[in-house]
Amino acid sequence: MQQQSSAQSETRPIADIEPETDTVACCGDIAVCQALAEGRHGDVFNWLGMHQLTLDGKKSLVVRAVLPGALEVTVLDTKTGKKVASLSPVADAEPLFAGTLGRRTKPFAYQLQVRYPDAELLLDDPYRYPSLLDEKDTYLFCEGRQQQAWRFLGANWQECNGSKGVLFAVWAPNAQTVSVIGDFNCWDHRRHSMRFHQGSGIWEIFIPGLVGGEHYKYAIQTHNGYWQQKADPFARSMEPSPHNASRVPFDECWDWCDASWMTGRSQIAWHKAPISIYEVHLGSWRRKGHDGRDYLDYEELIAQLVPYVVAMGFTHVEFMPLSEYPFDGSWGYQPVGMYAPTYRFGSAAALKALVDAFHQVGIGVLLDWVPAHFPKDPHGLARFDGTCLYEHEDPRRGSHPDWDTLIYNYGRKEVQSFLLSNACYWLQEFHIDGLRLDAVSSMLYLDYSRKPGEWAPNQYGGRENLDAIALLQDLNTRLYTSYPGIMMIAEESTAWGGVSRDVGGGGLGFGFKWNMGWMHDTLSYISRDPIHRSYHHHEMTFSLVYAYTEQFILSLSHDEVVHGKRSLIEKIPGDDWQKFATLRAYYGFMWAHPGKQLLFMGNEFGQRHEWQHDYSLDWHLLQFEPHQQLQRWVTDLNRCYRQLPALWQRDGDGAGFAWLDCTDAADSVLAFCRFDDHGNALVAVCNFTPTVRLGYRIGLPKAGHYAELLNSDSHFYGGSDVGNGGGVTTEHQPWQGMQYSALISLPPLATVYFQWQEQD
């Protein structure tokens, strides 16, 4: 091939071939040449590639290229395939090559034929392409109003001047220079130095000829000259530790089959709809392999998890964070790749297939999202361009003492666009039905988990983080407008007012808030010996004091079954019969209580061990009847719940609830009614002692027969089968504020549901 090229050059007209030239004259002074050669020039697009210049009073074209390891470089006319000129190495500035192009004065499309010691390659020069950034996009990014930043930042497939390639773009306003390094350039930062846009602080370069899956990072020279390598903040795929490189996404589209679901959800007022959530950690729900340590992939989860959630009767599944995270023990709550679905379970397309499969069977998909903090891993966002770019510079606002993590600078417009766009990314690209925001309390308070002197007040002297509040309000407003039918959920553990109130009314604009107070109080109650519960009756009733101040989700999440807290079944005192009976009664109380439900995986069948993220749930327990029966109880609770509007239609309306008796602390009995929009009632009675109470009178709102819908003491669920023969009939005796009443048999450690039944 070399001989053929030489022969062609000898037969071409001499005027088309560049004679020997002064390469330094083509490049300016030697300092510029050396900066280009070393990849530390901050304005490479004004030098590399093809440019017009005047030499000795004559206009000419010059081509410059940095090609480490090259022996010969030839410029070819892309249209004709003919050789135009040879580039020469610039003395004292290797590996910079340069040369003029004879009599040509108008730029044209070209390629570089490069001979290396063991190969000859035909390269598309990335420095012949114009900027592909849109000014409107970058303007919105800098204004904090960009909702689609992943479409131009990160690595995006583009076509330019007939060439298909990848546009790399990264925000690093304080860097001296930035280069893309990767598999395609031998990780050499001299090869692909990027173009800087001073107005936005964004660096970009279009590189043709790449393939999906190639690894890359950014080599960033900081303001003090130090070089560091960073993963792409907008990468949509990343490799695992220890290398943690970003990956060029595959150029593919997912053909969604959930149009009916997406249209339908936008018509649902979720506050007045049934919501029963199954929280899942995909890495430990179930595992496979000879040692049980291998993850299920998304295809296997479609085959196993989807039908399981359907069979259990949940309305939604909630995934713990799926943004890429380097440390398994963080459970995803210390993400580094906010736009990269974790590698652990398969590709982004496979995750879309899982969401699609859930939607096709009528199950919504929620995702844990972590805007409260990020880890200090060196390949991540920390001091990204050598300065505190994503994090707040003041450690009193930019560092979490509890978690040894960093806090976003919520007041910086570009950071607002980063987070806003990321939320949109999951909702839009993956059809996620809602986001549960982790650790919202830590965002709201400047003194969160800080001692006096360790925090700085806001401009009004208060402890509220005004920047974070404004971000959350803007985020919720924009997301609810852009994605009809979604749910925004806050994990907020304080008494902050108006978390789920509209922004226009001074609230944060969330749709729902986890009821952490209810969780804490009621778990404390069932953890006590029944003989002591009468002294702590308020722990089961206090939640109704504030039940309508927010739109609540009653959450029994992963946080309650780790770090020595024990599994739910093991929190309860007594023998196994008492443990299972109490847990069934507790679930019955929970499903009837105002608010939506969330149950962490394993709790539905009585997982014995604390949750361990490295191991599968103890599915073998289902060979034993008590675990089967508890699972059956949860299934029937979900079935009953979905069928009875009284249990969900007026969750946020105090008129939808009435205590029958909240004062029977001596017997540890709770009795109450739930009402739907038409006044139809569901009556729930709970006995949290092992004593059977025969002839226990309860008030009833309407005369007639009340069917016993569910009884957790049924032998079907492992109980002692104390019941009411299918139902009770009212007497015209006022009781507990109701005009009618009935005597019931109240089983031990049980919850019973009654519903008025129209007689023929």
Disulfide bonds with the S-S distance in Angstrom:
none
